[in-house]
Amino acid sequence: MIRRRFFSIVGGAVLAWPLAVRAQPKLATIGVLVPGNPEPFWTQMQESLREFGYIEGKNVRFEFRNADGKPDLLNGLAEELVGRNVDLLVVWQTPAAFAARKATTTTPIVMALVADPVGTGLVASLARPGGNITGLSGTTAELGAKILELIREMKPSAQRVGVLVNATDPFSRIFVEQVERGGLTFGIAVQPIIVKGAEGFEAAIAAMVRERADAVIVQPSLPLKAATELALKHGLLSVSPARFFTGAGGLMSYSADQNDTYRNVAMYVDRILKGTKPSELPVLQPTRYEFVINLKTAKSLGIVVPPALLARADVVIE
């Protein structure tokens, strides 16, 4: 009897083991594609996903790809991620979104603050995006006039503003048009200069200085750290519609609230992993904005920030 009981227990254990393996939760794979400047987006998106119960190594794994400011790499990186059979793609900024759309029409794509996806043709409409793409739309173009207003408040004598424009970003034309409209409103001349990456910054900034620009606006999809360093070197006020710009040393930023953004990205990921189709999820626009001033940069430029402007800042970096 003892012998029969022994084999009964062992046999039960052998039968139970594969059942336990099959009962383990599926590890979802999320592909993440960024053109460069991944922080704080990359870290904060992971934190937001943890709030929804997604923990790396437990029920989710990430395939992260960064083009490191080299836009020519994006298409290949997107194809690589699709080839790894990811469950969905999260793309940050417009160039990454276009690379992902070129790579797949079936894998779900979640946009993390991609500028004007309707105007650039990424989605059919905000309410009904169609296809395999949804997520968060930025309002970068619409912020053009606001940024010029902030420049004028920071430096009332400002008459000319340069704009560093990303040659490889499909959103660039719309971005420049909106800044130029703002220039007409505030009587500020706008000087756009197209660059392909950080290698063109030196010549572009030098051209702005020759034309006596008072400030430079930097498109968010460009390498921001290099831009802030050159602007500071040449004594130019620097502004961007990107929160992480001021963290990289820029003087001012006015942009969508990043905490709201990353939490909403996590919400989209959660809904899609649970079975909702991207075409059934409307594209969201930001409802809250952050105005940030970097006082350290202001002091380096010899600028005394007007008290009224300082009081309006949501965040002051000291």
N, C-alpha and C positions, 0 to 999 in steps of 0.2 A: 504493500500500500504506500509506503513511504516513497518507493521508487516511482510509482505511477504519479503520485502527487508532484514530485520533483519535475518530471517531464511536462506535466500539465502547466506548471508555473512558467517554465522556460518557454514552452510553446506559446503560451499566452503573451509573453514578453516579446517574442519574435514577431507575432502577429500584430501586436500593438505598435511596434516601432515604426513601420512605414506609415501607419495611420497618423502618428504624431508628426511625422515629417510633412505629410500632406496637409495637416492642419495649420502649419506655420503660415503667417500672413505673407502675401506676395510682396516682393520688394519692388516698388515702383521706381522707374528710372526717369529722372528729369534732366533733359539737356538744357544747358544755359549758355547763351552766346552773347558776348559783349564786344564792342569794337575797341575798347580800351577804358582806362579810368574806372575799374570795376568797383572801387569802394566809394561811398559806403553801401552802395546798392547790394553787392554780393553778400556781405555779412548780414545786413539788416533783412534781406529777403529770407535768408535761412532762419533768422530769429522769428520772423512772422510765420513761417511755415511750422515752426515748433509750437506756436500758439494753437495751430490747427491740428496738432498731434503728429506731425511728420518729423521723425527723428532719423538722421542719417545713420545707416547701418542697421536700423531696426525695421523700418517699413518704407524707407526711401533711400535711393542713392543718386548722386549727382554726377553728371558728365559736364564739366565746366571747360569752356573754350574762350580764350581771350585773344583778340587779334593784335593787342598791344599797339594800337594806333596805326596799324598797317592794313588799310581797307581792302587791299588786294587779296588778303588772306581769308576774308569773311566767307566767300562762296565755298571755298574748300572746307572750311571748318564746319559750315552748316551741313554740307554733304556728308562729312565724317560723322556728325551727330546723328543724322537720319540713318546712316548705315549701321549705327550701333543699336538700332531699333528702340530708341527712347520712347517712352509713353507720351511725352509731350515736350515741347520746346518753350523755354522762356527767353524772350529776346529783349535786350535793352538798347534803346535808341533806334532811329529809323534805318540806318545802314544795315544793322543786324537783322531787322525785320524783313527787309527786302531780300537779303541773302537766304533767310529761312524760307520765305515764300518761293524763291526760285528752286530750292532744294526739295520741297515737298508740297503736295496739295492735299495730303491725307493726314499726316501727323498733326495733332492739335498744336497751335501756336498761341502763346499768351504774350501780349505786348506789355512791356513795363515802361510806361511813359514814352510812347512813340508819337512824335509830333504829327498832328493833322493826318491821321490815317485815311480819312475820306478824300482830302485834297490831293494826297499823293497816290491814291488808287489802291491802297492796301485792303480796304474794306468797302463794301457797297454803301453802307450808311452806319451811323452810330447805333441806331435802334435795331437794325437787322444787318449785321455785318456779313452774313453769308459765308460760305466756304469754311476754311479751317482756322481762321484767325479771329481773335477777340482780345480783350484786355483793357489797358488804360491808354487813353489818348491824352497827350500833353497839349497845352494851349500856348506853346512857345511863340508862335507867330503873333498871336493876339497880344502878347506881352511886350511887343516892340515899342509901342507908344509909352507904356508904363516905364520901361527902362530908360527911355530918353527923358521922361519927366523926372526920374530920380537923379539922372546926371545933371540936369538943369538945377535941381534943388541943391545938389552937392556943390556944384560950381555954377552959380548964376550967369557967369560970363561965357559959358560954353557955347561955341558957335559951330563947331565941326566935330563929328564923331566918325571914327573908322570902324569897320565891321570885318572881322575875320570870318570868312565864309568857307565852309567845307566843300571842296570840289566834288567829292564822292558821295555826298549826302543828297538823296532825291528831294529832301525837304528844303534845300537851300534857297531855291527861287522864291518860294512862298515866304520864307523867313526874311529875306532881303526886302521883298515888296512891302511887308508889314512895317519893317523898321523905317523904310523910306516914307511911308504914309505918316508915321509918327513924326518924322523929321519935318514934314510940311506943317503939321499941327503946331509944333513948338519952334519953328523957324530955325531948325538945326540942319546944316548940310551933312549928308550921309555919304561916306566914302567906303563902299564895299571892295574888299580885295579877296580874291579867290585863292585858296591855298589847298594843297593836297594833304598836308600833314605838317608836323612840327618843323620839318626841314625848310618850309617856306616862310616861317614866322619872322625871322630876322629881317629879310628884305621887305616883307609886308609892313612890319612895325616901323621900319626906317622910312618907308614911303609915307606913312601916316604922319610921322614927325616932320618930314619935309613940308607936308601940306598943313602943318600947324594944327593937327587934330588935338582936341582937348581930352578925348577919352577913346577907349576901344571897347566894342561889344564883341564877345567871343561866342560863336555858335557852340552849343553844348557837346556836339559829337566830335569836336576837335580835342587834341591833347591839352588839357586845361593848365596843368602845372607849368609847362613850357611857356604858355601864353602869359600867365601871370608874372613869371619871372622877367620876361622881356618887357612887359608893360611897366613894371616897377623900375627896371633898369633905365627906361627912357622917360620916366616921369609921367606916364599916362594913367588916368583913372581907368580902371578895368571893371566891367560889369558883364554878367551873363545870366540868362534865365535857367540857371542850374544851381541847386543848393550846394553841391559839393565844390563849386567854383571858389567860394569864399574860404572853404576849408583848405583849398590848395593855394591860398594866398591872394585871391582876387579881392578887390575893394568892396564890391556889392553884388548881391544876387537877389533876384525876385523870381520865385518859382513855386510850383505846386508843393504842398506840404509832403515831405518825403515819408513820414510815418504813415499817413493815410495811404499813400501810394503803395508802399510795400505790403501793407496789410491787405489791400485790395488785390494785389497780385497773388498773394497766398490764397485768398478766397477763390479766385478763378481757378488756380491749380487744384484746389480741393474739389470744387464742383466738377471739373473735367475728369479727374481721377475717379470720381464716384459715378461717372457715366453720362454727365450732361455734355451735349455737343457744343462746340464753340459757336456755331451758327445760332444757337438758342440763347446765348448770353450777350446782351447789349454791351457795346463799348462804353466805358465810363469816362467822364471828364472830371478833372479836379474841381473840388468845391472849396478847398481851403488853400491859402497861399502863405508863403513865408518870405519876409523881407529880412535879409541878413547884412550886417555891416562888419567888416574886419577893421577894427580900430588900430591894430598893429600896422596894417598896410597903410592906413590913413596917415599915421604918424611918420612912417617911412617916406611918404609922399609930401610931407609937410602940410597936410590938410587938416584944418579944424572942422570937424563935422558939425553942421548947424544943429543946435539943441533940439529943434522941432523935428528934424529928420531922425536924429538919434532916438527920440522918444517913440517914434513910429516903428522902429525896428523890432522884429519878433525875437531876433537873436543878435547879440553883440559879441564878437570874438575879440578878446583882449590879450 
